[in-house]
Amino acid sequence: PGNRLFMFSTGTGLAPFLSLMRDPDVYAAYEQVIVVHSVRRVSDLAYHDEMVGLLAEDPLIADEAQTQFHYIPTVTREPFRTTRRIGALIEDASLFGHPVRGEQKLNPETDRAMLCGSTEMIKEFAVMLEANGFEEGANSKPGTFVIERAFVG
């Protein structure tokens, strides 16, 4: 399907990705599994340690997750090591590089993307992805990105 799977989320939009992060088939299909999580406050990252701990202890994917899984948090309204919105990180390529390996941009030939979060982020990202050659997928027609619609207003 692709070399890198990007899961872009805002706020509680991380929830649908939790089961995918623990799915052995995901690690078999992709060289890198990258969760980019944007929140307003540092306290909104509360589940990070628990999530990473679960991956490290999971007998089915612990070894794969150690080398293939990358969690990239950003906080937009409080001081933090990354304080910019996801779109800005993609635009200036600062999202790419360590720990994310490969091209310094999103590429529909090698990357797949999943979106879940605020309606604003979903709309912005869908436009950006389509402008870069990505196609929205559905069960009836696989594409290069999908939107989790259960949370979209």
VENNORVEN-V181942 format. One record per pair of residues at least 24 apart in sequence whose C-alpha atoms are under 10 Angstrom apart, sorted by the first residue. I is the first residue (numbers start at 0). J is the second residue. D is the distance in whole Angstrom. If there is no record, write none. Layout:
BEGIN
I J D
I J D
END
This chain:
BEGIN
0 28 7
0 29 7
0 108 9
0 109 8
0 110 8
0 111 8
0 141 10
0 142 10
0 143 8
1 28 7
1 29 6
1 30 8
1 31 9
1 106 10
1 107 8
1 108 7
1 109 5
1 110 5
1 111 6
1 112 10
1 143 9
2 28 8
2 29 5
2 30 5
2 31 7
2 32 9
2 100 10
2 101 9
2 106 10
2 108 9
2 109 5
2 110 6
2 111 8
3 28 9
3 29 6
3 30 6
3 31 5
3 32 6
3 33 7
3 67 9
3 99 9
3 100 9
3 101 9
3 105 9
3 106 9
3 109 7
3 110 5
3 111 6
3 112 8
4 28 9
4 29 6
4 30 8
4 31 6
4 32 5
4 33 6
4 34 8
4 68 10
4 109 9
4 110 6
4 111 5
4 112 6
4 113 8
4 143 10
4 144 9
5 31 8
5 32 6
5 33 5
5 34 6
5 35 7
5 69 10
5 105 9
5 110 7
5 111 6
5 112 5
5 113 6
5 114 9
5 144 9
6 32 8
6 33 6
6 34 5
6 35 6
6 36 8
6 70 10
6 111 9
6 112 6
6 113 5
6 114 6
6 115 8
6 144 10
6 145 10
6 146 10
7 33 8
7 34 6
7 35 5
7 36 6
7 37 8
7 71 10
7 85 8
7 86 10
7 112 7
7 113 6
7 114 5
7 115 6
7 116 8
7 120 9
7 121 9
7 124 9
7 146 10
8 34 8
8 35 6
8 36 5
8 37 6
8 38 9
8 72 10
8 85 9
8 113 8
8 114 6
8 115 5
8 116 5
8 117 8
8 120 8
8 121 9
8 147 10
9 35 8
9 36 6
9 37 5
9 38 6
9 39 9
9 72 10
9 73 9
9 74 10
9 84 10
9 85 9
9 114 9
9 115 7
9 116 5
9 117 6
9 118 10
9 119 10
9 120 8
9 121 9
10 36 7
10 37 6
10 38 5
10 39 8
10 40 9
10 43 7
10 44 9
10 115 9
10 116 6
10 117 8
11 36 9
11 37 10
11 38 9
11 43 9
11 44 10
11 115 9
11 116 7
11 117 9
11 150 9
12 36 8
12 37 9
12 38 10
12 114 8
12 115 5
12 116 4
12 117 8
12 147 9
12 149 10
12 150 7
12 151 10
13 37 9
13 46 10
13 114 9
13 115 7
13 116 8
14 115 9
14 116 9
14 150 10
15 114 10
15 115 8
15 116 10
15 147 8
15 149 9
15 150 9
16 113 9
16 114 9
16 115 9
16 147 10
17 50 8
17 54 10
20 50 9
20 51 10
20 53 10
20 54 8
20 60 9
20 64 8
20 68 8
21 50 10
21 53 8
21 54 7
21 57 8
21 58 10
21 59 8
21 60 7
21 61 9
21 64 8
22 59 8
22 60 7
23 59 6
23 60 6
23 61 10
23 63 8
23 64 9
24 60 9
25 60 10
25 63 10
26 60 8
26 63 7
26 64 8
26 67 7
26 68 8
27 60 10
27 63 9
29 67 8
29 68 10
29 109 10
29 110 9
29 111 9
30 63 9
30 66 9
30 67 6
30 68 9
30 100 9
31 63 9
31 64 9
31 66 8
31 67 5
31 68 6
31 69 8
31 98 10
31 99 8
31 100 8
31 101 10
31 110 10
32 63 10
32 64 8
32 66 10
32 67 6
32 68 5
32 69 6
32 70 9
32 99 9
32 111 10
33 67 8
33 68 6
33 69 5
33 70 6
33 71 7
33 98 9
33 99 8
33 112 9
34 68 8
34 69 6
34 70 5
34 71 6
34 72 8
34 112 10
34 113 9
35 69 8
35 70 6
35 71 5
35 72 6
35 73 8
35 85 7
35 94 9
35 114 10
36 70 8
36 71 6
36 72 5
36 73 6
36 74 9
36 84 10
36 85 8
36 115 10
36 116 9
37 71 9
37 72 6
37 73 5
37 74 6
37 75 7
37 81 9
37 82 9
37 83 8
37 84 7
37 85 7
37 116 9
38 72 8
38 73 6
38 74 5
38 75 6
38 76 8
38 77 10
38 82 9
38 84 9
39 73 8
39 74 5
39 75 5
39 76 5
39 77 7
39 82 9
39 84 10
40 73 9
40 74 6
40 75 7
40 76 6
40 77 6
40 78 9
40 79 9
40 82 10
41 72 9
41 73 9
41 74 6
41 75 9
41 76 9
41 77 7
41 78 8
41 79 7
42 74 9
42 77 10
43 74 9
44 72 8
44 73 9
44 74 9
47 72 9
66 98 10
67 98 10
67 99 9
67 100 10
68 98 9
68 99 9
69 97 10
69 98 7
69 99 7
70 98 9
70 99 10
71 98 9
71 99 9
84 120 10
85 120 9
85 124 9
86 120 9
86 123 8
86 124 7
86 127 9
90 127 10
104 131 10
105 131 8
105 132 10
105 133 9
106 131 8
106 132 8
106 133 8
106 143 10
107 131 8
107 132 6
107 133 5
107 134 8
107 142 9
107 143 6
107 144 9
108 132 9
108 133 9
108 143 8
109 143 9
110 143 7
110 144 9
111 142 8
111 143 5
111 144 6
111 145 9
112 142 10
112 143 7
112 144 5
112 145 7
112 146 9
113 143 9
113 144 6
113 145 5
113 146 6
113 147 7
114 144 8
114 145 6
114 146 5
114 147 6
114 148 9
115 145 9
115 146 6
115 147 5
115 148 8
115 149 9
115 150 7
115 151 8
116 146 9
116 147 8
116 148 9
116 149 10
116 150 7
116 151 7
116 152 10
117 150 8
117 151 7
117 152 8
118 148 10
118 150 8
118 151 6
118 152 6
119 151 9
119 152 10
120 151 10
121 146 7
121 147 9
121 148 9
121 151 8
122 146 10
122 151 10
END
